[in-house]
């Protein structure tokens, strides 16, 4: 690594390239507000540092000087990211810009020790494969998080779990972050999906409950303790029903197994919303009735949140896109009925998330990169090449 880091400018350019891989030098300069000459110098330093790469842009057939675009360096920094869901876990190495490699997805039975042991082993394999290129790790989990601790994951019946053991701190500068899966998926959608990154986005993540986030300019509004976005525990459900969180009347009680079972007499599978969606796709009338009820609940709840939070856009992820495909009319009708009159023409649109099951993992990776693409993070990358951080 060559000396002379101007880390503030370099961190800003690296962050811009991470958020917009394939941008040109001129676009990077405009994005962070620096002169084009200084941008060219900064990009050259980042290329020399093996942080980003500059390559020819795809041919357009137009005359003029060939353009180059900026992206991840083939030997650049990586993060090891994991996402633990209700039924599966996923681990991958993620490079600058969000491309994944060495990805692993496995089903699990919910046993805490087995799941955490398998995820830790998969993260360790990433570290062994890529060595000191792996600068951080991050994990998305389906529950309330405080620091590196999973406070409560009702769907898994996990509580009070210290997750720091998933990523032993091998050396100084090896960062670790934990976040709620729905919040992180919302952040990833806002940054990685064209058109989702402007203004305020309300993200709703449907799984065995309703999570999500309010995203402002690519950042989640996390609240006083970092637990904002637990929309499923707002009192949008039946007032007398007790939720697994301990409160009564939570929104989650309108889409949980007992709520769905009322439409499915004789079905004791307890497979949750995913199972009912599959049955509805196959034409089962009871499942279709259940899905329509869930859709009306989601529409009403979304309207209440829009009335209170005034977003530009509502995005539904997790199982939400499938619910939209099967019951868009029911969601839309309930949504419009619940909106304040002045919002109806036109209301904030409801759109399907586009990252699919990779959303939480990519959001976790973004959280890790936010710790790396700083002055200190770039200095740590420089020290690694000088041998100070090698094992």
Order of alpha helices (4+ residues) and beta strands (2+ residues): alpha-alpha-alpha-beta-beta-beta-beta-beta-alpha-beta-beta-beta-beta-beta-alpha-beta-beta-beta-alpha-alpha-alpha-beta-alpha-beta-alpha-alpha
